[in-house]
Amino acid sequence: MKPIIILFFLCFSNLLAQSKATIVGDVKSAENESLIGANISFDANNQHFYAVSDSLGHFTKNLPLGFVKITINHFGYLEKSFRFDCKKDTLISVVLERDISILKEVVIANTKKNSITNLSGGKLSFDLKALGAVPTVLGTTDIIKILQLTPGVQNSGDANGYLYVRGGDPGHNSMLYDGTPIYGMSHLLGIFPFYNTDHIQEVEFDKSSANAKHGGRLSSTTLLIPNKKAPSEFMVQGNMGILASQLTLAVPIHKKSGFFISGRKTYIDEIIAPILNSGSKSNDVQDMKYRFSDGNLTFISEISKSNLLTVSAFSSGDKLLVKDGNLALRTSLKWGNFAASSKLVSTLSSKITLSNAIYFTRYTNELSMEQATIQMGVSSFVEDFGFTNSINYLVKETPFESGFQYAYHNLQPQKIDIENLSTSTNPAQNSLIKANEFAVFTTAKPKFGDYFVAELGLRVNYYNSGSKSYLHFQPRMVLNYYLDTNYSFYASYNRQNQYLNLITTSSVGIPTDFWVASSDGIPAQSSNEFSIGSNQTISKRFSSSFGAFYRSMNHLLEYPYGVTQFNEISTLKKDLLEGNGKAYGFEFMLKKNSGKLKGWLSYTLSWSDRNFEKLNNGNTYCAKYDRRHNLALVGTYDLNSKWNFGITQIFSSGNRFTMPTSWYFINNNPVKEYSEYNNAQMPNYIRTDLSANYFFIKTAKKESALNFSIYNTFNIENPIYVVLNVIVNEDKDSVVVKPEKKVLYKMLPSISWRFKF
């Protein structure tokens, strides 16, 4: 068994006068992996204290001087306790051994960390390596689809890579890659995993964005955390499939520096497109091609014992090309991301850590169409240049995090170019929007008694664009009550404001959507959210969580005109509709954390309403993604050291859309009449995915495995939209309307080879 290492800091000259000391530590496994969510209890001077390890396995606690007993618990690991005489600030490194009574003969399968860990306030942490058996199209873990299998996140269905969290819109969610915002969050229609998960160490998901450090969105924050430790040896890992391949290299430079570099590319054009074209019985679309590629780079260097430098970069590019000779139509759609950042983390003392980061991010999309002699182009972009400062420190026994952030936003919502068309270009619609955003924040985690811990935060935002300025105070509060190590309860409130808004122009999430900043005539959105919940450890193998939420949203935006309007008077200020909304619901999750069979059951019951003065005659209506029921069952089974299997079963209510309620004739032409907005509902969404992994080699440093996956195993038709076919008889005195369901894809089998050496 590996020892517990206790190192003592040098003390100041007045140490003898102090009555308390700071315990700073980290919790790791025998494989040197940081353990997230470990429970640490302290007994000192007949008092009890608690702490939970964070996303890097770290914890901090202020304790009275004297003899201290520390006990560390984590699922699947042996409990460890020890005593020592705490006389001064102390640094502790704890190594936990795995519980052999749980592992038994399936040692290899259970060397994984928990796939999902509950953090304080209802937040979740994901270990992507432990989710490798969950079925996906390409045989690699899909971050977006994994999130859609958790409580409070709506399943968006096929042909949509967006997140819909607790009744919010897709643009209400923030995704941060090593602290840098990413604005384009999906490859085509959400079919392909957006991120190369071999490059990501952990994912943290906060449905409420309760941390005051994060702002600018009404709903969730997803943190993509790359490796934070320089590689100690050269390593190659990747995945080769029939649709796409990916590769990741870990390259040490010397003992304390190195980098990780990853790349992905699809070859659908070369393999799938010829098959589809040769077997097509329809000449509607004679040629369609799609491709994407992306890359990641993370450089890590321990400049000194107290300074860690990381440099991260991400780039992605997608292109969709459609040709139709019958219509003399040629369409090209391109979109891509580029992000780069540099961060320096400095440990000033055992009580103070300083972090400074600078970043640049840009997202662009460009649509071009040619039909006969008419050429049209619509493009947009959003780019940020930002700086973030934060400092972690202790005031008596209370940990604080404070800092400030600045971002310069530069946006082109829609730039329209048209040739050989009588309508002239509207200069007002092609204008740039520039904005400045400055924020200061602070978060404190005071403890009241032995079992009550709070997370209190305040974020103050100043935003300016042109003649429009906002100053918003955004309080955040999470109250955690730990009944014991097995039961905890929380209640939270947070207020959010959003200044950059995603305008969706289609029902299937294609990247013609664009971002627009708050300015004259375009308001800032706001929300207030309340939530309560609890976490329970039922046994060493089972845990559960319950939750409920209520959210009110103001100044929501709707763009009802599709891709764009081509006229001289159209402007975003005139075309965007403004309204309010509310959402509320209940969430439940049951997890099995160990054994041959692992997985979770997730269920959400929710409502989401909208009220726009210029829609539905001003009456309240159901939001498009008001899915009443969302049920997800995820299971993985380790048969032996060679085989494991995975299953995902999804059921959700259909999303809403507007259906004509009656038809009549004017001048012998059929006219449709509508009643309420979003008055109809798509069929329930049902999908079963299966996967199997066969391992030729599986050790801590080497892996070779074949993945077999079937997406939508039972070939169930899940339509993405409905087309109404109108059939009129010869006398034009009657009309028959036949709805036709449009399905993007049915059953999708795939095979891939995963390797690591």
Number of C-alpha atoms within 10 A of each C-alpha: 7 10 9 14 10 12 11 12 11 10 12 9 7 7 14 10 7 12 12 18 20 22 18 17 17 20 26 19 18 14 12 10 13 20 22 27 26 24 19 22 19 20 17 19 13 7 12 14 18 21 17 20 21 19 19 18 19 21 20 23 21 19 24 19 18 16 13 19 17 16 16 22 18 21 23 24 21 16 15 16 14 10 13 11 11 20 19 23 21 18 17 16 15 19 23 24 17 19 15 14 10 19 18 10 13 16 14 15 21 23 17 15 24 27 20 21 19 20 20 23 26 25 16 19 22 24 19 22 18 17 22 21 25 24 31 29 25 28 27 30 24 24 19 19 21 16 20 23 23 25 25 27 22 29 30 24 23 19 19 19 26 25 24 22 24 29 29 28 22 20 21 22 26 25 19 16 22 24 20 28 21 19 26 22 21 21 24 21 16 22 18 21 22 20 24 21 23 23 24 19 17 19 21 20 20 21 21 29 24 28 23 28 22 18 23 22 23 29 29 24 24 23 20 23 18 21 19 17 16 23 22 15 12 14 16 17 20 23 23 20 20 16 20 18 20 22 21 23 21 21 19 19 17 12 12 17 20 22 22 24 20 22 21 20 17 20 18 16 14 13 12 14 15 15 11 13 15 9 8 12 8 8 11 12 15 15 16 18 17 20 20 21 19 21 21 22 19 24 24 23 21 18 13 10 9 12 16 20 20 24 19 23 21 22 18 22 19 20 19 16 15 16 19 16 13 10 11 11 15 18 18 18 21 20 23 24 22 20 23 21 22 20 21 18 18 19 16 13 11 16 18 15 18 19 18 18 21 20 22 19 22 22 24 23 23 19 20 18 17 17 14 10 9 12 16 16 18 20 22 23 23 25 23 23 19 21 20 20 18 20 19 18 19 19 11 12 17 14 20 19 21 20 20 19 20 19 20 16 20 19 23 21 24 26 20 20 16 18 14 11 12 8 11 13 18 18 13 14 22 19 14 17 17 18 21 18 19 17 23 19 23 22 22 21 19 18 18 10 10 14 16 18 20 20 22 22 23 21 24 17 22 15 19 18 18 12 7 14 16 15 12 15 15 20 21 23 23 23 20 23 18 17 12 11 14 13 16 20 21 21 20 22 20 24 25 27 23 21 22 22 23 19 22 23 19 15 13 19 20 19 24 23 19 25 20 22 24 23 21 12 11 20 21 21 24 21 23 19 23 18 21 20 20 21 23 18 16 14 11 15 15 17 19 19 21 18 21 19 21 20 24 19 22 19 18 23 21 17 16 15 11 13 17 19 15 17 13 13 13 15 19 18 14 10 15 16 18 19 18 19 22 22 21 20 20 20 21 20 20 19 23 20 23 21 17 17 15 20 23 22 20 23 23 25 18 22 20 23 20 22 21 20 13 11 18 17 12 12 13 17 20 22 23 22 25 25 25 16 18 25 22 23 19 22 20 23 18 21 13 15 16 15 16 21 21 24 22 23 17 21 17 23 20 26 25 20 18 14 20 16 12 11 15 13 13 7 6 11 10 17 12 12 11 14 13 17 20 18 17 17 17 16 16 16 22 19 22 20 23 23 26 24 25 19 19 13 15 17 11 10 11 13 16 19 20 20 26 21 28 23 22 23 16 13 14 15 18 22 21 22 15 15 12 13 11 12 13 15 9 7 7 12 11 13 14 12 14 12 12 12 16 13 15 14 17 17 15 15 18 17 20 22 20 23 20 20 15
